[in-house]
Amino acid sequence: MKPVDVRIARSAEGDLLQGHAFYERQQAGIGDYFLDSLFADIDALQLYAGIHPKPLKGRLQHLHRTFATRFPFAIYYEVRDEVAVVLAVLDCRQNPASITKRLSDPRA
């Protein structure tokens, strides 16, 4: 399998910053660990993009999902012309309907 480029959409950047803020409120330094861990998982897409399942239906069926290694977060991405674009990094502890809504409208 050929390595691909990985890009992070602004919507996913916002998700990462929200996750960082949440964990920093829990304990100083955990937010930085969160970002380090999630960026390592995202970097792995260079080699593994496209092998993850596409669990959603309808107009979101093109999105792949992989789970973060150390935190309860899912990384949603699509592969476009040998580029993996991370569209969302979402906390799995929320209502599944809110996840679907967020993925349907990245500004939500």
Buried (B, 14 or more C-beta within 10 A) or exposed (E): EEEBEBBBBEBBEBBBEEBBEEBBEEEEEBBEBBBEBBEEBBEBBEEBBBEBEBEBEEEBEEBBBBEBEEBEBBBBBBBEEEBBBBBBBBBEEEEEEEBEEBBEEBEE
